[in-house]
Amino acid sequence: MAVVFEKTKALTDVKLHYCPGCAHGIVHRLVAEVLEEMGEVENAIACVPVGCAVFANNYFNFDAIQCAHGRAPATATGIKRVHPDKIVMTYQGDGDLASIGTCEIVHAAARGEKITTVFINNGIYGMTGGQMAPTTLPGMKATTAKAGRDPKINGNPLRVSEMLATLTGPAYIERVSVSTP
């Protein structure tokens, strides 16, 4: 019988622990499958910061480094400049990338750094209890916005992809919904 599906070798055998609906598991699988398809698993380095993204270390079966909160793009930039032959990626959540790390991603994008950033934007700070994030949409409820985000009170959400797309440095930016692999 022909093999129809096989788990990618770019993922470990550790059981995922993420909350239902967050999409980390789907994105891990997609990243791992692409690296395997490209034959680059042994050549990849992930830079993962604080928050749920840090657990990627447990699930990706390739090199990864834990970065200070918000500093994955700076770490990735340093690694890529020292190892230009490596595939270097950041794997970040909205609390990390769109809050404390906003300046890092904006400047890395403006410089056109040769890194890939995977940005998981679920609109809340998931690891710390569901507080409102910079990306929480108007009307979206959070533990710190029980009635939903009100732009008159909380300001408008950051549209990170759209903001970065105004720069000339990035080669490719896409916003997608991840509901199925």
N, C-alpha and C positions, 0 to 999 in steps of 0.2 A: 504494500500500500504506500502511496506517495505521501510525503510529509506536507501537510497543508499549512501548518503554523508551528513555529518554534520560537521560544523565548529568546530574545537577543542576548548575546554574550556580553553586551555592554552594560547589562544590569546584573546586580548581585542577586543572590537568592533570599535576601532579607525581605520579610513581609512588610509592605507599605503600611504606615500608621496614620496617614493623613486623614483629615476630616472628609466625610462624604461631600462631594460636589465642588471641591476646591480645584480640581483639575491637575494637581501636581503629578499624580500617577500617570495620567494620560500623556502629559508633556514629557515626563521622564522617559516613557516608552518611545515617544516619537523622536526625541533627541538621540536616544541610544540606538534606535533602528537606523536613523540617518547616518550616524557615525559608523555603524557596522556596514551599512550598504556602501559607504564611501571607502571602507577599508582603513579608517582613521582612528579606531578605538585606542590603539596603542600610542597615538600621536596627539591625543586630546588632553587638555587641562581645563578643569572647571574652577571658577572662582565663586565661592558661595559665602554669603554674609550671614548676619544674624536673622532670626525669624525662621519661619517654616522652611525656607530655602536651604538653610544650613544642613538639613537632614539629607540633602542630595548626596552628601559624602557617603552615607550608608548605602545608597541605592545604585549610584553610578559605578561601574566597574572599570574606571579609568582614573587618572590622577586628579585630585581636587585639593584646593587649599581653602581654609576658612579665613575670611577677611574681616576686618573691623567693620562695624555697622556703617553702611553707605559707601564703603570704599572698594567694592569689587571692581568697578571700572579702572580705578587707579592701579590696583593690584594686577588686573589683567593687562593693562598697558605695559607695566614693568616686565611681566613675564613674556609678553609678545615681543617686546624690544630685545630681550635677552635671547629668546628662542623664536626667531621669526618663522621657522619651519613648522612650529606647533599650531594646532587649532586651539585657540584660547577663547573660552566663553565665560560670560557671567550668567548666573542663574539667580534672579532677584525677585522679591515680592514688592508689593506697592508701598509697604511701610519703609522698606529699605531704599528702594530706587526713587520713589516719588516724594519721599520726605527728607530724611537725613542725607540721602545720597543724590539729591537733585543736581547739585553743582557738578558732581563727579560725572554723571552720565551726560549732562549737557556739554561739558568741556571735552570729554572723550569723543562724543559725536561731532562736535565742532572741528576737532583736530582730524577727524576721519581715521581714528585708530582702527587697526585691522583685527578687531575682535568681534565676536558675536554676543549679543545680549538677549537672553530669554527673560522676559518680564511677565511674571504672573501677577495679574491685576484682578483680585477678587473684590476690590472695593472696601475692604475692611482690614483691620489688624487682626488676623485670625488667631495667631499664636497667643496673643495676650488677652483674648476675651471678646473680640468683635467690636473694638472701638472704631469710630469714624477715622478714615484715612484721607489723605489728600485727593484720592481718586473716588471717594464715595459719591455716588450720583445723587442729584436732587431727589428728595423723597425716599431715598434708600435708608432703611432703619439700621441703627447701630446701637451698641450699648450706651454710647455717649450722645446719641441723637435718637431718642426713643420714638419721636414723632416723625423721624426722617430728616435728612439733611435739608436745611432751609438756607438757600443762597443769601437771603437777606441777613441771616444771623451768622452762618458758618462760612460764607463765601462760596465761590463756585469751585467745582472739582478741577484738578489739573488734568489736562488732556495730553498726556506725555507723548504718545506717538505723533500726534498732530504738531506739538511743539517742536519735537526733534526733526520732524519732516520739513520744517522751515529752514533747516541748516543745510549747507552744501556738502558737509563732510560725510554723512551716512550714505552707504551704498544701497541699502534696502531697509525699508521699515514697513511693517504690516501689522494691522490690528485684526485679530481673529477671535472668534468664540471657539472655545475648546469644549465641545460637548461629547464628541466621539472621536476615536482614533481615526 
